[in-house]
Amino acid sequence: MSDGHPGDEMAVADFRPGEIVLEIPARTEYVSLVRVVVAAAAEIEPDMDSARIDDLRVAVSEATTNAIVAHDLHGVSDRIRIQCNLADDEIAVVVHDQGMGFEPDEVPILPEPDSPERLLHESGLGVHLMQMLADESEISATDDGTDVRLVVYSSKRRRRDSDG
Amino acid sequence: MAEVRVGNHQLVLDLSGVDFIDSFGLGVVIGALKRVRILDGDLRLVVAEPRVRRVFEVCDLDRVFDFHVSVEAAVENGAVRR
């Protein structure tokens, strides 16, 4: 698939059962495609609640957008890799960028909603959304960039976990 | 924000046709609220999709915005323009 922009070739490939890898050009036009693919992959799991798939869509969208911004900031033309791992009771998505790293500890803590300063935060909500919407979220530095790992549990696993 | 420039500071933003919002969208809405509040105005939201409302709630923005089920309901509650 190409619309004439360098690096626009997109690849979807199965590597092993339950794993789907999508590579996209670092351009915002592709974020909606990532949402569609990840949601469709999650729907394969019959015990995945639709509301949780919605949460995953938002979380993955945020991670992908951040990755695109990181590539843009650092002039990186490589594609961004989104890896979905479908397990029996969860879906894990890893968004890998080569944007020279990210320090999660440097993300500003949002003021309380009732604080007047809360409205100063028009941006910076993306990491907060990922952390709140995924059952697990992890941001880690790699040799060449950042991995954001987001995991959403199936309803079966959530029931099991809540039962202890 | 054309309405603000012509002096309307009590606004309704109709998001009933929106089925997805992310942090960028939230930032735009927060920015709009900030601008009208500086002018002693307010911004009310019409949100139909639970998934959209959830994104606001996850960021505790349901404590910042008034949500309404329709533009009419929002207008009845004080806003004069959409």
gemmi code that builds the backbone of each chain (N, CA, C; Angstrom):
import gemmi

chains = {
    "A": [
        ("MET", (0.849, -1.194, 0.000), (0.000, 0.000, 0.000), (0.877, 1.234, 0.000)),
        ("SER", (0.670, 2.105, -0.948), (1.490, 3.298, -0.988), (0.712, 4.423, -1.646)),
        ("ASP", (0.837, 5.634, -1.107), (0.206, 6.774, -1.751), (1.264, 7.758, -2.235)),
        ("GLY", (2.457, 7.247, -2.403), (3.498, 8.063, -2.979), (4.443, 8.691, -1.984)),
        ("HIS", (4.164, 8.562, -0.682), (5.078, 9.103, 0.304), (6.146, 8.072, 0.627)),
        ("PRO", (7.407, 8.510, 0.773), (8.461, 7.550, 1.107), (8.131, 6.852, 2.427)),
        ("GLY", (8.362, 5.575, 2.470), (8.156, 4.814, 3.702), (6.717, 4.503, 3.987)),
        ("ASP", (5.851, 4.662, 2.999), (4.423, 4.444, 3.233), (4.002, 2.987, 3.120)),
        ("GLU", (4.918, 2.129, 2.772), (4.542, 0.726, 2.665), (4.099, 0.232, 4.027)),
        ("MET", (3.018, -0.492, 4.066), (2.467, -0.962, 5.330), (2.451, -2.478, 5.287)),
        ("ALA", (2.717, -3.085, 6.397), (2.785, -4.540, 6.423), (1.951, -5.095, 7.553)),
        ("VAL", (1.220, -6.130, 7.272), (0.522, -6.884, 8.311), (0.958, -8.332, 8.132)),
        ("ALA", (1.460, -8.927, 9.175), (1.949, -10.300, 9.015), (1.683, -11.098, 10.273)),
        ("ASP", (1.382, -12.341, 10.082), (1.259, -13.263, 11.206), (2.616, -13.905, 11.448)),
        ("PHE", (3.090, -13.873, 12.677), (4.372, -14.492, 12.983), (4.198, -15.809, 13.717)),
        ("ARG", (3.262, -15.859, 14.616), (2.949, -17.121, 15.269), (1.505, -17.021, 15.713)),
        ("PRO", (0.892, -18.141, 16.012), (-0.522, -18.097, 16.363), (-0.767, -17.101, 17.496)),
        ("GLY", (-1.738, -16.258, 17.306), (-2.064, -15.299, 18.347), (-1.279, -14.018, 18.287)),
        ("GLU", (-0.331, -13.918, 17.353), (0.456, -12.687, 17.267), (0.207, -12.003, 15.926)),
        ("ILE", (-0.056, -10.723, 16.000), (-0.268, -9.936, 14.789), (0.658, -8.737, 14.875)),
        ("VAL", (1.374, -8.465, 13.799), (2.275, -7.322, 13.783), (1.867, -6.394, 12.650)),
        ("LEU", (1.746, -5.141, 13.000), (1.365, -4.111, 12.036), (2.457, -3.057, 12.044)),
        ("GLU", (2.947, -2.711, 10.883), (3.945, -1.648, 10.793), (3.374, -0.520, 9.958)),
        ("ILE", (3.476, 0.677, 10.512), (2.863, 1.825, 9.827), (3.883, 2.942, 9.650)),
        ("PRO", (3.717, 3.736, 8.633), (4.502, 4.964, 8.548), (4.157, 5.871, 9.741)),
        ("ALA", (5.111, 6.659, 10.157), (4.901, 7.520, 11.333), (4.114, 8.760, 10.934)),
        ("ARG", (2.866, 8.529, 10.589), (1.993, 9.627, 10.169), (0.627, 9.446, 10.811)),
        ("THR", (0.045, 10.554, 11.246), (-1.190, 10.490, 12.033), (-2.350, 9.878, 11.245)),
        ("GLU", (-2.292, 9.927, 9.918), (-3.380, 9.344, 9.123), (-3.544, 7.852, 9.395)),
        ("TYR", (-2.509, 7.222, 9.918), (-2.554, 5.777, 10.110), (-3.056, 5.369, 11.494)),
        ("VAL", (-3.273, 6.331, 12.383), (-3.688, 5.974, 13.748), (-5.057, 5.302, 13.738)),
        ("SER", (-5.960, 5.788, 12.906), (-7.295, 5.178, 12.875), (-7.221, 3.743, 12.355)),
        ("LEU", (-6.297, 3.472, 11.451), (-6.118, 2.105, 10.967), (-5.657, 1.195, 12.103)),
        ("VAL", (-4.746, 1.696, 12.905), (-4.271, 0.905, 14.049), (-5.433, 0.596, 14.995)),
        ("ARG", (-6.266, 1.580, 15.241), (-7.426, 1.352, 16.128), (-8.317, 0.242, 15.571)),
        ("VAL", (-8.558, 0.302, 14.272), (-9.438, -0.697, 13.652), (-8.826, -2.096, 13.754)),
        ("VAL", (-7.536, -2.200, 13.453), (-6.887, -3.521, 13.469), (-6.857, -4.091, 14.882)),
        ("VAL", (-6.482, -3.268, 15.841), (-6.388, -3.757, 17.224), (-7.768, -4.159, 17.746)),
        ("ALA", (-8.769, -3.349, 17.440), (-10.123, -3.691, 17.905), (-10.607, -4.981, 17.250)),
        ("ALA", (-10.324, -5.133, 15.954), (-10.740, -6.358, 15.261), (-10.018, -7.564, 15.837)),
        ("ALA", (-8.744, -7.395, 16.167), (-7.994, -8.501, 16.770), (-8.589, -8.867, 18.129)),
        ("ALA", (-8.921, -7.852, 18.914), (-9.474, -8.111, 20.253), (-10.823, -8.819, 20.158)),
        ("GLU", (-11.567, -8.509, 19.104), (-12.890, -9.126, 18.952), (-12.805, -10.617, 18.645)),
        ("ILE", (-11.629, -11.074, 18.255), (-11.450, -12.520, 18.034), (-11.641, -13.272, 19.341)),
        ("GLU", (-11.220, -12.631, 20.439), (-11.388, -13.249, 21.759), (-12.858, -13.118, 22.171)),
        ("PRO", (-13.590, -14.242, 22.229), (-15.040, -14.150, 22.467), (-15.401, -13.626, 23.850)),
        ("ASP", (-14.463, -13.697, 24.771), (-14.764, -13.281, 26.130), (-14.240, -11.878, 26.429)),
        ("MET", (-13.960, -11.121, 25.364), (-13.473, -9.757, 25.555), (-14.658, -8.800, 25.489)),
        ("ASP", (-14.896, -8.117, 26.578), (-16.036, -7.211, 26.681), (-15.878, -6.034, 25.707)),
        ("SER", (-16.977, -5.636, 25.079), (-16.874, -4.572, 24.068), (-16.419, -3.245, 24.677)),
        ("ALA", (-16.808, -2.984, 25.913), (-16.363, -1.745, 26.562), (-14.854, -1.763, 26.795)),
        ("ARG", (-14.331, -2.952, 27.062), (-12.882, -3.056, 27.268), (-12.140, -2.900, 25.930)),
        ("ILE", (-12.759, -3.347, 24.870), (-12.149, -3.142, 23.551), (-12.115, -1.640, 23.237)),
        ("ASP", (-13.182, -0.942, 23.608), (-13.187, 0.516, 23.433), (-12.046, 1.152, 24.214)),
        ("ASP", (-11.848, 0.684, 25.445), (-10.746, 1.216, 26.260), (-9.405, 0.953, 25.586)),
        ("LEU", (-9.255, -0.248, 25.052), (-8.001, -0.598, 24.383), (-7.787, 0.276, 23.148)),
        ("ARG", (-8.846, 0.532, 22.426), (-8.740, 1.396, 21.232), (-8.153, 2.758, 21.607)),
        ("VAL", (-8.688, 3.332, 22.685), (-8.211, 4.661, 23.096), (-6.755, 4.576, 23.559)),
        ("ALA", (-6.460, 3.574, 24.385), (-5.093, 3.458, 24.926), (-4.070, 3.253, 23.809)),
        ("VAL", (-4.380, 2.378, 22.862), (-3.452, 2.119, 21.758), (-3.339, 3.342, 20.861)),
        ("SER", (-4.438, 4.030, 20.684), (-4.417, 5.254, 19.887), (-3.454, 6.266, 20.510)),
        ("GLU", (-3.517, 6.405, 21.827), (-2.628, 7.345, 22.513), (-1.170, 6.927, 22.341)),
        ("ALA", (-0.904, 5.638, 22.532), (0.480, 5.169, 22.417), (1.006, 5.376, 21.001)),
        ("THR", (0.165, 5.103, 20.019), (0.595, 5.250, 18.625), (0.832, 6.716, 18.281)),
        ("THR", (-0.070, 7.571, 18.752), (0.108, 9.012, 18.500), (1.408, 9.513, 19.136)),
        ("ASN", (1.669, 9.075, 20.354), (2.918, 9.480, 21.015), (4.135, 8.998, 20.229)),
        ("ALA", (4.040, 7.782, 19.698), (5.154, 7.238, 18.919), (5.382, 8.071, 17.653)),
        ("ILE", (4.301, 8.450, 17.002), (4.411, 9.263, 15.785), (5.042, 10.622, 16.113)),
        ("VAL", (4.594, 11.207, 17.225), (5.162, 12.500, 17.636), (6.655, 12.346, 17.914)),
        ("ALA", (7.039, 11.244, 18.572), (8.455, 11.014, 18.894), (9.276, 10.891, 17.614)),
        ("HIS", (8.769, 10.163, 16.632), (9.491, 10.033, 15.366), (9.619, 11.387, 14.683)),
        ("ASP", (8.536, 12.148, 14.725), (8.541, 13.454, 14.073), (9.551, 14.389, 14.742)),
        ("LEU", (9.541, 14.383, 16.076), (10.452, 15.269, 16.815), (11.909, 14.984, 16.498)),
        ("HIS", (12.218, 13.713, 16.311), (13.614, 13.322, 16.123), (13.953, 13.034, 14.660)),
        ("GLY", (13.039, 13.341, 13.776), (13.319, 13.169, 12.356), (13.549, 11.721, 11.949)),
        ("VAL", (12.869, 10.801, 12.636), (13.040, 9.373, 12.341), (12.022, 8.975, 11.278)),
        ("SER", (12.509, 8.378, 10.182), (11.599, 8.020, 9.094), (11.143, 6.563, 9.160)),
        ("ASP", (11.717, 5.791, 10.076), (11.344, 4.367, 10.166), (9.874, 4.226, 10.542)),
        ("ARG", (9.371, 3.026, 10.240), (7.980, 2.761, 10.574), (7.822, 2.418, 12.062)),
        ("ILE", (6.611, 2.553, 12.527), (6.279, 2.226, 13.914), (5.650, 0.839, 13.923)),
        ("ARG", (6.062, 0.030, 14.886), (5.583, -1.348, 14.933), (4.567, -1.512, 16.057)),
        ("ILE", (3.443, -2.091, 15.718), (2.400, -2.383, 16.713), (2.211, -3.895, 16.727)),
        ("GLN", (2.456, -4.475, 17.854), (2.421, -5.932, 17.985), (1.289, -6.311, 18.939)),
        ("CYS", (0.372, -7.133, 18.443), (-0.751, -7.608, 19.267), (-0.525, -9.077, 19.595)),
        ("ASN", (-0.643, -9.408, 20.840), (-0.547, -10.803, 21.250), (-1.870, -11.211, 21.873)),
        ("LEU", (-2.536, -12.130, 21.217), (-3.823, -12.613, 21.709), (-3.597, -13.869, 22.525)),
        ("ALA", (-3.920, -13.793, 23.777), (-3.821, -14.955, 24.642), (-5.225, -15.393, 25.017)),
        ("ASP", (-5.294, -16.435, 25.797), (-6.591, -16.985, 26.150), (-7.438, -15.999, 26.935)),
        ("ASP", (-6.804, -15.217, 27.770), (-7.586, -14.370, 28.667), (-7.153, -12.910, 28.662)),
        ("GLU", (-6.376, -12.521, 27.668), (-5.954, -11.120, 27.591), (-5.499, -10.802, 26.178)),
        ("ILE", (-5.437, -9.512, 25.891), (-4.765, -9.051, 24.676), (-3.699, -8.053, 25.107)),
        ("ALA", (-2.504, -8.277, 24.634), (-1.391, -7.377, 24.945), (-0.942, -6.704, 23.656)),
        ("VAL", (-0.767, -5.411, 23.721), (-0.334, -4.645, 22.555), (0.950, -3.912, 22.920)),
        ("VAL", (1.964, -4.043, 22.080), (3.212, -3.311, 22.283), (3.390, -2.353, 21.113)),
        ("VAL", (3.513, -1.085, 21.429), (3.783, -0.066, 20.413), (5.256, 0.314, 20.543)),
        ("HIS", (6.000, 0.046, 19.481), (7.442, 0.294, 19.525), (7.798, 1.450, 18.601)),
        ("ASP", (8.471, 2.437, 19.175), (8.966, 3.522, 18.330), (10.479, 3.608, 18.440)),
        ("GLN", (11.054, 4.396, 17.550), (12.502, 4.614, 17.570), (12.765, 6.101, 17.764)),
        ("GLY", (11.998, 6.670, 18.673), (12.027, 8.118, 18.877), (12.955, 8.580, 19.967)),
        ("MET", (14.005, 7.835, 20.233), (15.090, 8.278, 21.123), (14.723, 8.306, 22.606)),
        ("GLY", (13.685, 7.579, 22.964), (13.441, 7.411, 24.397), (12.413, 8.353, 24.973)),
        ("PHE", (11.956, 7.982, 26.148), (10.857, 8.684, 26.798), (10.990, 8.435, 28.290)),
        ("GLU", (10.812, 9.458, 29.070), (10.925, 9.311, 30.519), (9.542, 9.412, 31.152)),
        ("PRO", (8.932, 8.268, 31.479), (7.579, 8.335, 32.048), (7.520, 9.119, 33.346)),
        ("ASP", (8.636, 9.136, 34.080), (8.630, 9.872, 35.354), (8.524, 11.382, 35.137)),
        ("GLU", (8.796, 11.819, 33.908), (8.742, 13.254, 33.638), (7.358, 13.724, 33.212)),
        ("VAL", (6.431, 12.786, 33.096), (5.065, 13.180, 32.749), (4.465, 13.940, 33.932)),
        ("PRO", (3.954, 15.149, 33.694), (3.428, 15.928, 34.824), (2.222, 15.250, 35.457)),
        ("ILE", (2.151, 15.366, 36.759), (0.992, 14.825, 37.478), (-0.146, 15.828, 37.354)),
        ("LEU", (-1.313, 15.330, 36.986), (-2.449, 16.229, 36.779), (-2.950, 16.761, 38.112)),
        ("PRO", (-3.240, 18.076, 38.175), (-3.854, 18.627, 39.389), (-5.249, 18.041, 39.588)),
        ("GLU", (-5.756, 18.174, 40.788), (-7.115, 17.711, 41.060), (-8.096, 18.431, 40.133)),
        ("PRO", (-9.172, 17.748, 39.750), (-10.121, 18.371, 38.811), (-10.693, 19.696, 39.302)),
        ("ASP", (-10.836, 19.839, 40.605), (-11.427, 21.068, 41.123), (-10.432, 22.227, 41.167)),
        ("SER", (-9.170, 21.927, 40.914), (-8.160, 22.979, 40.974), (-8.241, 23.861, 39.731)),
        ("PRO", (-8.103, 25.177, 39.901), (-8.087, 26.054, 38.728), (-6.962, 25.700, 37.761)),
        ("GLU", (-5.888, 25.129, 38.300), (-4.744, 24.779, 37.445), (-5.038, 23.582, 36.538)),
        ("ARG", (-6.132, 22.887, 36.846), (-6.455, 21.709, 36.033), (-6.648, 22.080, 34.566)),
        ("LEU", (-7.213, 23.229, 34.330), (-7.496, 23.635, 32.953), (-6.244, 24.102, 32.211)),
        ("LEU", (-5.118, 24.162, 32.918), (-3.878, 24.498, 32.224), (-3.348, 23.289, 31.448)),
        ("HIS", (-3.901, 22.116, 31.741), (-3.405, 20.890, 31.118), (-4.259, 20.507, 29.907)),
        ("GLU", (-4.039, 21.242, 28.822), (-4.744, 20.907, 27.581), (-4.078, 19.709, 26.917)),
        ("SER", (-2.832, 19.453, 27.247), (-2.134, 18.290, 26.705), (-1.556, 17.498, 27.875)),
        ("GLY", (-0.947, 16.377, 27.559), (-0.360, 15.562, 28.623), (-1.318, 14.569, 29.234)),
        ("LEU", (-2.493, 14.415, 28.622), (-3.474, 13.466, 29.152), (-3.288, 12.060, 28.594)),
        ("GLY", (-2.482, 11.930, 27.552), (-2.378, 10.653, 26.858), (-1.844, 9.530, 27.735)),
        ("VAL", (-0.774, 9.788, 28.451), (-0.194, 8.751, 29.311), (-1.170, 8.401, 30.430)),
        ("HIS", (-1.814, 9.409, 30.965), (-2.812, 9.165, 32.012), (-3.926, 8.256, 31.484)),
        ("LEU", (-4.391, 8.529, 30.291), (-5.452, 7.693, 29.702), (-4.986, 6.256, 29.516)),
        ("MET", (-3.772, 6.088, 29.018), (-3.249, 4.718, 28.832), (-3.217, 3.978, 30.160)),
        ("GLN", (-2.739, 4.656, 31.186), (-2.603, 4.004, 32.486), (-3.957, 3.659, 33.089)),
        ("MET", (-4.930, 4.509, 32.849), (-6.244, 4.294, 33.458), (-7.087, 3.284, 32.685)),
        ("LEU", (-6.914, 3.237, 31.376), (-7.798, 2.406, 30.558), (-7.300, 0.973, 30.388)),
        ("ALA", (-6.007, 0.771, 30.503), (-5.470, -0.591, 30.364), (-5.389, -1.248, 31.740)),
        ("ASP", (-5.522, -2.572, 31.751), (-5.336, -3.286, 33.014), (-3.870, -3.292, 33.427)),
        ("GLU", (-2.989, -3.303, 32.440), (-1.560, -3.161, 32.701), (-1.017, -2.171, 31.678)),
        ("SER", (-0.128, -1.307, 32.121), (0.561, -0.428, 31.172), (1.999, -0.275, 31.627)),
        ("GLU", (2.879, -0.318, 30.658), (4.299, -0.221, 30.982), (5.000, 0.535, 29.872)),
        ("ILE", (5.778, 1.503, 30.247), (6.561, 2.273, 29.283), (8.022, 1.987, 29.570)),
        ("SER", (8.736, 1.484, 28.584), (10.128, 1.134, 28.854), (11.017, 1.600, 27.713)),
        ("ALA", (12.210, 2.018, 28.092), (13.192, 2.449, 27.107), (13.833, 1.221, 26.475)),
        ("THR", (14.054, 1.291, 25.176), (14.773, 0.226, 24.479), (16.072, 0.816, 23.932)),
        ("ASP", (16.838, -0.013, 23.247), (18.109, 0.481, 22.703), (17.903, 1.630, 21.725)),
        ("ASP", (16.775, 1.592, 21.016), (16.585, 2.600, 19.971), (15.316, 3.426, 20.133)),
        ("GLY", (14.641, 3.307, 21.249), (13.420, 4.095, 21.396), (12.639, 3.711, 22.629)),
        ("THR", (11.351, 3.488, 22.420), (10.456, 3.235, 23.549), (9.471, 2.139, 23.186)),
        ("ASP", (9.198, 1.278, 24.142), (8.114, 0.308, 24.025), (7.016, 0.699, 24.998)),
        ("VAL", (5.817, 0.758, 24.504), (4.657, 0.935, 25.385), (3.846, -0.346, 25.318)),
        ("ARG", (3.695, -1.001, 26.447), (2.960, -2.268, 26.499), (1.646, -2.043, 27.227)),
        ("LEU", (0.580, -2.410, 26.567), (-0.762, -2.228, 27.118), (-1.472, -3.573, 27.122)),
        ("VAL", (-2.048, -3.927, 28.246), (-2.729, -5.211, 28.361), (-4.151, -4.978, 28.858)),
        ("VAL", (-5.085, -5.618, 28.184), (-6.488, -5.595, 28.639), (-6.928, -7.040, 28.854)),
        ("TYR", (-7.535, -7.294, 29.998), (-7.952, -8.648, 30.348), (-9.336, -8.951, 29.778)),
        ("SER", (-9.570, -10.209, 29.551), (-10.914, -10.647, 29.173), (-11.822, -10.569, 30.397)),
        ("SER", (-13.111, -10.577, 30.133), (-14.056, -10.529, 31.259), (-13.925, -11.777, 32.128)),
        ("LYS", (-13.575, -12.900, 31.485), (-13.381, -14.141, 32.250), (-12.263, -13.961, 33.278)),
        ("ARG", (-11.152, -13.384, 32.834), (-10.029, -13.185, 33.754), (-10.353, -12.158, 34.826)),
        ("ARG", (-11.083, -11.108, 34.453), (-11.441, -10.090, 35.452), (-12.326, -10.688, 36.530)),
        ("ARG", (-13.250, -11.573, 36.088), (-14.111, -12.238, 37.084), (-13.264, -13.127, 37.996)),
        ("ARG", (-12.340, -13.841, 37.363), (-11.497, -14.757, 38.141), (-10.641, -13.976, 39.143)),
        ("ASP", (-10.064, -12.855, 38.679), (-9.218, -12.053, 39.561), (-10.021, -11.458, 40.711)),
        ("SER", (-11.238, -11.016, 40.393), (-12.043, -10.397, 41.458), (-12.532, -11.432, 42.469)),
        ("ASP", (-12.646, -12.691, 42.023), (-13.049, -13.748, 42.960), (-11.887, -14.200, 43.839)),
        ("GLY", (-10.694, -13.717, 43.507), (-9.523, -14.069, 44.291), (-8.955, -15.385, 43.881)),
    ],
    "B": [
        ("MET", (-14.249, 28.814, 17.910), (-14.348, 29.862, 18.931), (-14.871, 31.172, 18.346)),
        ("ALA", (-15.484, 31.039, 17.161), (-16.060, 32.226, 16.530), (-17.140, 32.837, 17.410)),
        ("GLU", (-17.913, 31.987, 18.110), (-18.985, 32.482, 18.979), (-18.410, 33.362, 20.088)),
        ("VAL", (-17.260, 32.975, 20.624), (-16.633, 33.754, 21.693), (-16.234, 35.129, 21.165)),
        ("ARG", (-15.712, 35.151, 19.953), (-15.250, 36.428, 19.379), (-16.401, 37.407, 19.169)),
        ("VAL", (-17.612, 36.896, 18.956), (-18.737, 37.817, 18.763), (-19.518, 38.033, 20.059)),
        ("GLY", (-18.947, 37.570, 21.183), (-19.522, 37.932, 22.474), (-20.398, 36.885, 23.123)),
        ("ASN", (-20.527, 35.712, 22.554), (-21.306, 34.645, 23.195), (-20.385, 33.776, 24.042)),
        ("HIS", (-20.606, 33.842, 25.330), (-19.704, 33.134, 26.237), (-20.387, 31.981, 26.975)),
        ("GLN", (-21.661, 31.775, 26.716), (-22.377, 30.625, 27.286), (-22.648, 29.662, 26.135)),
        ("LEU", (-21.853, 28.628, 26.059), (-21.861, 27.793, 24.853), (-22.235, 26.349, 25.143)),
        ("VAL", (-22.784, 25.707, 24.120), (-23.029, 24.271, 24.147), (-22.209, 23.645, 23.013)),
        ("LEU", (-21.436, 22.643, 23.353), (-20.697, 21.906, 22.337), (-21.374, 20.555, 22.158)),
        ("ASP", (-21.899, 20.348, 20.958), (-22.665, 19.136, 20.681), (-21.738, 18.036, 20.167)),
        ("LEU", (-21.461, 17.068, 21.024), (-20.611, 15.932, 20.659), (-21.439, 14.668, 20.433)),
        ("SER", (-22.724, 14.857, 20.192), (-23.590, 13.674, 20.075), (-23.265, 12.833, 18.841)),
        ("GLY", (-22.618, 13.421, 17.852), (-22.237, 12.656, 16.674), (-20.823, 12.095, 16.747)),
        ("VAL", (-20.189, 12.256, 17.898), (-18.797, 11.809, 18.062), (-18.784, 10.443, 18.729)),
        ("ASP", (-18.107, 9.480, 18.114), (-18.048, 8.148, 18.740), (-16.647, 7.771, 19.195)),
        ("PHE", (-15.695, 8.688, 19.014), (-14.342, 8.418, 19.518), (-13.700, 9.736, 19.890)),
        ("ILE", (-13.024, 9.748, 21.047), (-12.252, 10.936, 21.429), (-10.997, 10.466, 22.138)),
        ("ASP", (-9.911, 11.183, 21.891), (-8.653, 10.851, 22.562), (-8.148, 12.090, 23.291)),
        ("SER", (-6.905, 12.030, 23.750), (-6.391, 13.130, 24.563), (-6.297, 14.432, 23.764)),
        ("PHE", (-6.064, 14.315, 22.470), (-6.010, 15.529, 21.653), (-7.381, 16.215, 21.650)),
        ("GLY", (-8.426, 15.414, 21.459), (-9.781, 15.971, 21.481), (-10.122, 16.570, 22.835)),
        ("LEU", (-9.727, 15.875, 23.895), (-9.968, 16.421, 25.234), (-9.268, 17.771, 25.384)),
        ("GLY", (-8.048, 17.837, 24.872), (-7.294, 19.085, 24.987), (-7.994, 20.246, 24.291)),
        ("VAL", (-8.579, 19.962, 23.151), (-9.305, 21.011, 22.421), (-10.503, 21.498, 23.236)),
        ("VAL", (-11.236, 20.543, 23.830), (-12.428, 20.912, 24.599), (-12.029, 21.659, 25.873)),
        ("ILE", (-10.960, 21.197, 26.518), (-10.476, 21.901, 27.721), (-10.053, 23.322, 27.361)),
        ("GLY", (-9.368, 23.458, 26.238), (-8.939, 24.788, 25.807), (-10.120, 25.716, 25.582)),
        ("ALA", (-11.181, 25.170, 25.002), (-12.382, 25.983, 24.759), (-13.021, 26.401, 26.077)),
        ("LEU", (-13.094, 25.473, 27.023), (-13.676, 25.814, 28.330), (-12.855, 26.898, 29.022)),
        ("LYS", (-11.549, 26.746, 28.940), (-10.676, 27.735, 29.584), (-10.917, 29.127, 29.009)),
        ("ARG", (-11.078, 29.183, 27.706), (-11.243, 30.497, 27.072), (-12.573, 31.153, 27.462)),
        ("VAL", (-13.629, 30.368, 27.557), (-14.913, 31.010, 27.916), (-14.976, 31.321, 29.413)),
        ("ARG", (-14.298, 30.517, 30.227), (-14.329, 30.808, 31.665), (-13.572, 32.089, 31.998)),
        ("ILE", (-12.544, 32.371, 31.227), (-11.828, 33.642, 31.421), (-12.785, 34.811, 31.238)),
        ("LEU", (-13.803, 34.614, 30.399), (-14.781, 35.674, 30.105), (-16.065, 35.479, 30.922)),
        ("ASP", (-15.931, 34.739, 32.037), (-17.082, 34.453, 32.916), (-18.164, 33.653, 32.201)),
        ("GLY", (-17.789, 32.939, 31.190), (-18.763, 32.110, 30.481), (-18.684, 30.661, 30.912)),
        ("ASP", (-19.362, 29.814, 30.159), (-19.343, 28.390, 30.469), (-19.507, 27.590, 29.172)),
        ("LEU", (-19.105, 26.354, 29.238), (-19.229, 25.453, 28.090), (-19.881, 24.170, 28.579)),
        ("ARG", (-21.033, 23.847, 28.022), (-21.733, 22.609, 28.383), (-21.580, 21.620, 27.239)),
        ("LEU", (-21.516, 20.372, 27.600), (-21.279, 19.343, 26.588), (-22.499, 18.461, 26.411)),
        ("VAL", (-22.781, 18.147, 25.165), (-23.787, 17.134, 24.842), (-23.018, 15.892, 24.407)),
        ("VAL", (-23.124, 14.853, 25.183), (-22.395, 13.613, 24.913), (-23.385, 12.464, 24.902)),
        ("ALA", (-23.466, 11.772, 23.784), (-24.417, 10.666, 23.667), (-23.740, 9.308, 23.866)),
        ("GLU", (-22.501, 9.196, 23.395), (-21.816, 7.899, 23.419), (-21.198, 7.633, 24.791)),
        ("PRO", (-21.565, 6.535, 25.439), (-20.929, 6.203, 26.726), (-19.415, 6.092, 26.626)),
        ("ARG", (-18.922, 5.608, 25.471), (-17.470, 5.432, 25.350), (-16.758, 6.780, 25.337)),
        ("VAL", (-17.430, 7.815, 24.802), (-16.844, 9.161, 24.807), (-16.892, 9.738, 26.217)),
        ("ARG", (-18.017, 9.557, 26.864), (-18.146, 10.063, 28.230), (-17.117, 9.399, 29.150)),
        ("ARG", (-16.877, 8.125, 28.908), (-15.921, 7.408, 29.756), (-14.529, 8.034, 29.692)),
        ("VAL", (-14.125, 8.481, 28.504), (-12.799, 9.093, 28.373), (-12.718, 10.375, 29.206)),
        ("PHE", (-13.796, 11.160, 29.204), (-13.830, 12.342, 30.078), (-13.746, 11.922, 31.541)),
        ("GLU", (-14.492, 10.886, 31.887), (-14.551, 10.457, 33.290), (-13.206, 9.928, 33.770)),
        ("VAL", (-12.525, 9.197, 32.907), (-11.235, 8.629, 33.299), (-10.239, 9.743, 33.654)),
        ("CYS", (-10.394, 10.883, 33.013), (-9.525, 12.030, 33.305), (-10.147, 12.958, 34.346)),
        ("ASP", (-11.205, 12.494, 35.018), (-11.907, 13.276, 36.048), (-12.527, 14.547, 35.490)),
        ("LEU", (-12.699, 14.603, 34.182), (-13.244, 15.825, 33.598), (-14.762, 15.918, 33.742)),
        ("ASP", (-15.385, 14.839, 34.225), (-16.822, 14.938, 34.515), (-17.060, 15.838, 35.724)),
        ("ARG", (-15.995, 16.155, 36.449), (-16.116, 17.101, 37.553), (-15.843, 18.523, 37.097)),
        ("VAL", (-15.445, 18.674, 35.860), (-15.135, 20.001, 35.310), (-16.248, 20.460, 34.370)),
        ("PHE", (-16.801, 19.511, 33.608), (-17.820, 19.844, 32.612), (-19.202, 19.420, 33.089)),
        ("ASP", (-20.197, 20.145, 32.584), (-21.583, 19.700, 32.717), (-21.935, 18.905, 31.467)),
        ("PHE", (-22.430, 17.689, 31.673), (-22.850, 16.860, 30.539), (-24.369, 16.902, 30.410)),
        ("HIS", (-24.825, 16.892, 29.173), (-26.258, 16.893, 28.915), (-26.576, 15.885, 27.819)),
        ("VAL", (-27.823, 15.454, 27.831), (-28.215, 14.412, 26.867), (-28.620, 14.999, 25.515)),
        ("SER", (-28.923, 16.282, 25.491), (-29.316, 16.923, 24.226), (-28.969, 18.402, 24.282)),
        ("VAL", (-28.914, 19.006, 23.118), (-28.666, 20.454, 23.055), (-29.777, 21.195, 23.781)),
        ("GLU", (-31.023, 20.731, 23.600), (-32.158, 21.394, 24.247), (-31.999, 21.375, 25.761)),
        ("ALA", (-31.596, 20.237, 26.287), (-31.415, 20.135, 27.738), (-30.312, 21.068, 28.211)),
        ("ALA", (-29.261, 21.178, 27.440), (-28.159, 22.056, 27.822), (-28.587, 23.518, 27.778)),
        ("VAL", (-29.361, 23.884, 26.767), (-29.814, 25.268, 26.636), (-30.764, 25.617, 27.785)),
        ("GLU", (-31.643, 24.673, 28.123), (-32.560, 24.915, 29.246), (-31.809, 25.176, 30.533)),
        ("ASN", (-30.600, 24.638, 30.602), (-29.800, 24.808, 31.808), (-28.904, 26.038, 31.743)),
        ("GLY", (-29.164, 26.929, 30.822), (-28.494, 28.218, 30.905), (-27.686, 28.660, 29.707)),
        ("ALA", (-27.232, 27.738, 28.892), (-26.444, 28.178, 27.748), (-27.372, 28.721, 26.668)),
        ("VAL", (-26.897, 29.690, 25.918), (-27.771, 30.336, 24.954), (-27.397, 30.045, 23.509)),
        ("ARG", (-26.207, 29.578, 23.262), (-25.804, 29.321, 21.880), (-25.085, 27.991, 21.814)),
        ("ARG", (-25.124, 27.373, 20.653), (-24.376, 26.140, 20.485), (-23.176, 26.392, 19.592)),
    ],
}
model = gemmi.Model(1)
for chain_id, residues in chains.items():
    chain = gemmi.Chain(chain_id)
    for i, (resn, *xyz) in enumerate(residues, 1):
        res = gemmi.Residue()
        res.name, res.seqid = resn, gemmi.SeqId(i, " ")
        for name, pos in zip(("N", "CA", "C"), xyz):
            atom = gemmi.Atom()
            atom.name, atom.element = name, gemmi.Element(name[0])
            atom.pos, atom.b_iso = gemmi.Position(*pos), 0.0
            res.add_atom(atom)
        chain.add_residue(res)
    model.add_chain(chain)
structure = gemmi.Structure()
structure.add_model(model)
structure.setup_entities()
